[in-house]
Amino acid sequence: MSMTQQATPAVGTPPAPGPKQSDGRTRQRPLALRLLARPEVGVFLGAVAVLVFFLFAAPPVRDGSSMANILYQSSTIGIMALPVALLMIGGEFDLSAGVAVITSALTASMLSYQLTMNVWVGVIVALLVSLAIGAFNGWLLVKTGLPSFLVTLGTFLILQGVNLAITKLVTGNVATDDISDMDGFAQAQKIFASSFEVGGVNVKITVVWWLVFAALATWVLLRTKYGNWIFAVGGNKDSARAVGVPVTFTKISLFMLVGFGAWFVGMHQLFSFNTVQSGEGVGQELIYIAAAVIGGCLLTGGYGSAIGPVFGAFMFGMVQQGIVYAGWNPDWFKAFLGVMLLGAVLINLWVQRTATRR
């Protein structure tokens, strides 16, 4: 037999296929982990827990009118928390948001009253002023590269001083004059500060606006190119710019959205109380930021949703009014606020680590 003889290949059936192997990259994650990856899941569970707690601790909360009041308080926070949340997803935050609300209300009130003009003229001018403040914040941030903390802290101090100084100069007082008898007031009040009845309970129109704005913000984030830009510039603005994202436009427009929110809430305050105290608004910016953080937005940017801040604002309104209905000292609200903020940060951290562990 030749030593170079070759073996004839065997002919047979191919081996049966084994179980499908996965390299870990295409494996479908369990539903629980996918839910935990959503930024609003933690705050939703927290909101439910707070609601259940006060339903037992404060029986008046069970009344329809009490719940309507809670929703109203939540909406005045939530309307501003939405654009603040979008800005935070975009990697920035605004410390001037609280006093900007008062600036818009003062502008509309004094312009209308002192010049005896239709209040709608003041409303429109206040909108332009609010958008200009937002555009200035965004432009200065982009042009200088300074942190948004420093830029908006400066704007906060400027607006705080201007609000007081100009109001005293124009009116001779720290508050504006009553504009309830001026032309256009009734029409503007219907849009910004009216109420309607549902099942015998008066519900403020701001609750409807809050939910409409939340739905619109959610659609923008999840279904539009602009929403992708927000996440991109918040995650890494240099990488976003490298792939063609208009970083400058996105940053400035996000600050202008905060300006729009400040205008809307300012108009609500003006047409609810007919007058404005020029020293108000200080500290509210922290409430808006805290509602967004509790809602799952990261201070570092690139992560969050518009639904989370809705639940975050509801928790604020629930605690703020629940303490009153329970008959407790309202000074405890700040303590609850701190606990909620720290709890939300820890929960969000746990959720992210759990969702990415596998």
C-alpha positions as CSV (number, residue, x, y, z in Angstrom):
1,M,0.0,0.0,0.0
2,S,1.3,3.4,-0.9
3,M,2.3,5.7,2.0
4,T,0.8,8.6,0.0
5,Q,-2.6,7.0,-0.4
6,Q,-5.4,9.5,0.5
7,A,-8.4,8.6,2.6
8,T,-11.7,8.8,0.9
9,P,-14.0,11.4,2.6
10,A,-16.9,9.9,4.4
11,V,-20.3,10.7,3.1
12,G,-23.1,11.2,5.7
13,T,-25.7,13.5,7.0
14,P,-24.5,16.9,8.4
15,P,-24.5,17.1,12.2
16,A,-27.7,18.4,13.8
17,P,-27.6,22.1,14.6
18,G,-27.0,22.8,18.3
19,P,-28.7,25.5,20.3
20,K,-28.4,29.0,18.9
21,Q,-25.4,30.7,20.5
22,S,-25.4,34.4,21.5
23,D,-22.4,36.6,21.9
24,G,-24.2,38.8,24.4
25,R,-24.5,41.8,22.0
26,T,-27.8,40.7,20.3
27,R,-29.4,39.0,23.3
28,Q,-32.8,40.4,24.2
29,R,-32.8,41.8,27.7
30,P,-35.6,40.8,30.1
31,L,-38.6,43.1,30.2
32,A,-37.9,44.1,33.8
33,L,-34.5,45.4,32.8
34,R,-35.9,47.2,29.8
35,L,-38.4,48.9,32.0
36,L,-35.8,49.9,34.5
37,A,-33.8,51.5,31.8
38,R,-36.6,54.0,31.3
39,P,-35.8,57.2,33.3
40,E,-39.4,57.8,34.5
41,V,-39.9,54.4,36.1
42,G,-38.3,55.2,39.4
43,V,-40.1,58.5,39.9
44,F,-43.4,56.9,38.9
45,L,-43.1,54.3,41.6
46,G,-42.1,57.1,44.0
47,A,-45.1,59.2,43.1
48,V,-47.4,56.3,43.7
49,A,-45.8,55.7,47.1
50,V,-46.2,59.3,48.1
51,L,-49.8,59.4,46.9
52,V,-50.7,56.2,48.9
53,F,-48.9,57.6,52.0
54,F,-50.9,60.8,52.0
55,L,-54.2,59.1,51.2
56,F,-53.8,57.4,54.6
57,A,-51.9,60.2,56.5
58,A,-54.1,63.0,55.3
59,P,-57.8,61.9,54.7
60,P,-58.8,65.3,53.1
61,V,-56.6,64.4,50.2
62,R,-59.3,61.9,49.1
63,D,-61.7,64.7,48.4
64,G,-62.0,65.7,44.7
65,S,-61.4,69.4,45.4
66,S,-58.3,68.6,47.4
67,M,-56.9,66.5,44.5
68,A,-57.7,69.3,42.1
69,N,-55.8,71.7,44.3
70,I,-52.8,69.3,44.4
71,L,-52.9,69.0,40.6
72,Y,-53.0,72.8,40.3
73,Q,-49.9,73.2,42.5
74,S,-48.1,70.5,40.6
75,S,-49.0,72.1,37.2
76,T,-47.4,75.5,38.2
77,I,-44.2,73.6,38.9
78,G,-44.5,71.1,36.1
79,I,-45.0,73.6,33.3
80,M,-41.6,75.1,34.0
81,A,-40.0,71.8,34.9
82,L,-40.6,70.5,31.4
83,P,-38.3,73.0,29.5
84,V,-35.9,72.9,32.4
85,A,-35.7,69.1,31.9
86,L,-35.2,69.4,28.2
87,L,-32.4,71.8,28.9
88,M,-30.8,69.4,31.4
89,I,-31.0,66.6,28.9
90,G,-29.1,68.9,26.6
91,G,-26.4,69.2,29.2
92,E,-27.2,72.6,30.7
93,F,-29.3,74.1,33.5
94,D,-30.7,77.6,34.2
95,L,-30.5,79.2,37.6
96,S,-32.4,82.3,36.3
97,A,-35.7,80.5,35.6
98,G,-37.4,81.5,38.8
99,V,-36.8,85.2,38.6
100,A,-37.4,85.1,34.9
101,V,-41.0,84.2,35.6
102,I,-41.4,87.3,37.6
103,T,-39.6,89.4,35.0
104,S,-42.2,88.4,32.4
105,A,-45.1,89.1,34.6
106,L,-43.7,92.5,35.7
107,T,-43.1,93.4,32.0
108,A,-46.6,92.7,30.9
109,S,-48.2,94.4,33.9
110,M,-46.2,97.6,34.0
111,L,-46.2,98.1,30.2
112,S,-50.0,97.6,30.0
113,Y,-50.8,99.8,33.1
114,Q,-48.3,102.6,32.8
115,L,-48.9,103.1,29.1
116,T,-52.7,102.4,29.4
117,M,-52.5,99.8,26.6
118,N,-54.5,96.6,25.9
119,V,-53.0,93.9,28.1
120,W,-52.3,91.8,25.1
121,V,-49.6,94.2,24.1
122,G,-47.9,93.7,27.4
123,V,-48.3,89.9,27.0
124,I,-46.7,89.9,23.6
125,V,-43.8,92.2,24.7
126,A,-43.3,90.0,27.8
127,L,-43.0,87.0,25.5
128,L,-40.3,88.7,23.4
129,V,-38.4,89.8,26.6
130,S,-38.5,86.2,28.0
131,L,-37.3,84.7,24.7
132,A,-34.6,87.3,24.5
133,I,-33.4,86.4,28.1
134,G,-33.2,82.8,27.1
135,A,-31.4,83.6,23.8
136,F,-28.9,85.8,25.7
137,N,-28.1,82.9,28.1
138,G,-27.6,80.5,25.3
139,W,-25.6,82.8,23.2
140,L,-23.3,83.8,26.0
141,L,-22.8,80.1,26.9
142,V,-21.9,79.1,23.4
143,K,-19.6,82.1,22.7
144,T,-17.7,82.1,25.9
145,G,-17.7,78.4,26.8
146,L,-18.5,79.2,30.4
147,P,-20.4,76.8,32.5
148,S,-24.2,77.3,32.5
149,F,-24.0,77.6,36.2
150,L,-21.9,80.8,36.0
151,V,-23.8,82.3,33.0
152,T,-27.3,81.8,34.5
153,L,-26.2,82.8,38.0
154,G,-25.2,86.1,36.6
155,T,-28.5,86.5,34.8
156,F,-30.3,85.5,38.0
157,L,-28.6,88.3,40.0
158,I,-29.2,90.9,37.2
159,L,-32.9,90.0,36.9
160,Q,-33.4,90.0,40.6
161,G,-32.0,93.5,40.9
162,V,-33.7,94.8,37.8
163,N,-37.1,93.5,38.9
164,L,-36.9,95.3,42.2
165,A,-35.3,98.5,41.0
166,I,-37.5,99.1,37.9
167,T,-40.7,98.3,39.8
168,K,-39.9,100.8,42.5
169,L,-38.9,103.4,39.9
170,V,-42.0,103.0,37.8
171,T,-44.7,102.3,40.4
172,G,-43.2,103.7,43.6
173,N,-43.8,100.4,45.2
174,V,-42.5,96.8,45.3
175,A,-45.6,95.5,43.6
176,T,-47.4,96.4,40.3
177,D,-50.8,98.0,40.0
178,D,-54.0,96.1,39.6
179,I,-54.8,95.5,35.9
180,S,-58.0,93.6,36.3
181,D,-60.1,96.5,34.8
182,M,-58.0,96.9,31.7
183,D,-58.9,96.0,28.1
184,G,-58.2,92.4,27.2
185,F,-57.8,91.2,30.7
186,A,-60.8,88.9,30.7
187,Q,-59.7,87.2,27.4
188,A,-56.2,86.7,28.7
189,Q,-57.4,85.4,32.0
190,K,-59.4,82.7,30.2
191,I,-56.3,81.4,28.5
192,F,-53.8,81.6,31.4
193,A,-55.8,81.5,34.6
194,S,-59.3,80.2,34.1
195,S,-60.9,77.1,35.6
196,F,-63.6,74.6,34.5
197,E,-65.8,72.2,36.2
198,V,-65.4,68.4,36.1
199,G,-67.9,66.4,38.2
200,G,-68.6,69.3,40.4
201,V,-64.9,70.1,41.0
202,N,-63.2,73.2,39.7
203,V,-60.0,72.4,37.8
204,K,-57.5,75.1,36.8
205,I,-56.7,75.4,33.1
206,T,-53.0,75.1,33.9
207,V,-53.5,71.4,34.6
208,V,-54.6,71.0,31.0
209,W,-51.7,73.1,29.6
210,W,-49.3,71.1,31.8
211,L,-50.4,67.8,30.2
212,V,-50.5,69.2,26.7
213,F,-47.0,70.6,27.0
214,A,-45.8,67.2,28.5
215,A,-47.3,65.3,25.5
216,L,-45.7,67.8,23.1
217,A,-42.3,67.6,24.8
218,T,-42.5,63.7,24.8
219,W,-43.3,63.7,21.1
220,V,-40.4,66.1,20.3
221,L,-37.9,64.0,22.3
222,L,-38.9,60.6,20.9
223,R,-40.2,61.4,17.4
224,T,-38.3,64.3,15.9
225,K,-34.8,65.1,14.7
226,Y,-34.6,67.9,17.2
227,G,-35.1,65.5,20.0
228,N,-32.2,63.5,18.8
229,W,-30.1,66.6,18.7
230,I,-31.0,67.3,22.4
231,F,-29.8,63.9,23.5
232,A,-26.7,64.2,21.3
233,V,-25.5,67.6,22.6
234,G,-26.2,66.5,26.1
235,G,-24.2,63.3,25.7
236,N,-21.1,64.8,24.0
237,K,-21.4,68.1,22.1
238,D,-18.1,67.6,20.3
239,S,-19.1,64.2,18.9
240,A,-22.5,65.7,18.1
241,R,-20.9,68.5,16.1
242,A,-18.7,66.1,14.3
243,V,-21.7,64.2,12.9
244,G,-23.5,67.4,11.8
245,V,-25.7,68.3,14.8
246,P,-26.2,72.1,15.0
247,V,-25.0,72.4,18.6
248,T,-25.2,76.2,18.8
249,F,-28.8,76.3,17.5
250,T,-29.8,73.5,19.8
251,K,-28.3,75.0,23.0
252,I,-29.7,78.5,22.3
253,S,-33.1,77.2,21.4
254,L,-33.3,75.1,24.6
255,F,-32.6,78.2,26.7
256,M,-35.3,80.0,24.7
257,L,-37.7,77.2,25.6
258,V,-37.0,77.9,29.2
259,G,-37.8,81.5,28.5
260,F,-41.1,80.5,26.9
261,G,-42.0,78.5,30.0
262,A,-41.1,81.4,32.3
263,W,-43.4,83.7,30.2
264,F,-46.3,81.3,30.4
265,V,-46.1,80.8,34.2
266,G,-45.6,84.5,34.6
267,M,-48.7,85.2,32.7
268,H,-50.6,82.7,34.8
269,Q,-49.4,84.5,38.0
270,L,-50.3,87.9,36.7
271,F,-53.8,87.0,35.5
272,S,-54.5,84.9,38.7
273,F,-53.7,87.7,41.2
274,N,-54.0,90.8,39.0
275,T,-50.7,92.1,40.4
276,V,-47.1,90.9,40.9
277,Q,-44.6,91.2,43.8
278,S,-41.2,92.1,42.3
279,G,-39.2,90.2,44.9
280,E,-40.8,86.8,44.3
281,G,-39.3,83.9,42.2
282,V,-36.1,83.5,44.2
283,G,-35.6,79.9,45.0
284,Q,-38.1,78.6,42.5
285,E,-35.4,77.7,40.0
286,L,-34.2,75.0,42.5
287,I,-37.7,73.6,42.6
288,Y,-37.8,73.3,38.9
289,I,-34.4,71.7,38.7
290,A,-35.2,69.3,41.5
291,A,-38.4,68.2,39.8
292,A,-36.5,67.4,36.7
293,V,-33.8,65.5,38.7
294,I,-36.4,63.6,40.6
295,G,-38.0,62.9,37.2
296,G,-34.9,61.0,36.1
297,C,-32.8,63.7,34.3
298,L,-29.1,63.7,34.9
299,L,-27.2,66.9,35.7
300,T,-24.5,65.6,33.4
301,G,-26.9,65.6,30.4
302,G,-27.8,63.1,27.7
303,Y,-30.4,61.2,29.7
304,G,-34.0,61.8,30.8
305,S,-37.5,62.1,29.6
306,A,-40.4,64.6,29.6
307,I,-42.8,62.2,31.4
308,G,-40.5,61.8,34.4
309,P,-40.7,65.5,35.4
310,V,-44.5,65.3,35.3
311,F,-44.3,62.7,38.1
312,G,-41.6,64.7,39.8
313,A,-43.8,67.9,39.8
314,F,-46.8,65.8,41.0
315,M,-44.7,64.6,44.0
316,F,-43.9,68.2,44.8
317,G,-47.5,69.2,44.7
318,M,-48.6,66.2,46.6
319,V,-46.1,66.7,49.5
320,Q,-46.6,70.5,49.6
321,Q,-50.4,70.2,49.9
322,G,-50.4,66.9,51.7
323,I,-48.5,68.3,54.6
324,V,-51.2,71.0,55.0
325,Y,-54.1,68.6,54.7
326,A,-52.4,66.4,57.3
327,G,-52.2,69.3,59.7
328,W,-48.4,69.2,60.0
329,N,-46.1,72.1,60.3
330,P,-45.5,73.3,56.6
331,D,-41.9,73.9,57.5
332,W,-41.4,70.2,57.0
333,F,-41.9,70.7,53.3
334,K,-38.2,71.6,52.8
335,A,-37.2,68.5,54.7
336,F,-39.4,66.3,52.5
337,L,-38.0,68.1,49.5
338,G,-34.4,67.2,50.5
339,V,-35.4,63.6,51.2
340,M,-37.1,63.2,47.8
341,L,-34.2,64.7,46.0
342,L,-31.6,62.5,47.6
343,G,-33.9,59.5,47.3
344,A,-34.4,60.2,43.6
345,V,-30.7,60.5,42.9
346,L,-30.0,57.2,44.6
347,I,-32.8,55.4,42.9
348,N,-31.8,56.8,39.5
349,L,-28.2,55.6,40.2
350,W,-29.5,52.1,41.2
351,V,-31.8,51.9,38.1
352,Q,-29.0,52.8,35.7
353,R,-26.6,50.3,37.2
354,T,-29.2,47.6,37.3
355,A,-30.3,48.2,33.7
356,T,-26.7,48.2,32.3
357,R,-25.3,45.4,34.5
358,R,-26.3,42.8,31.9
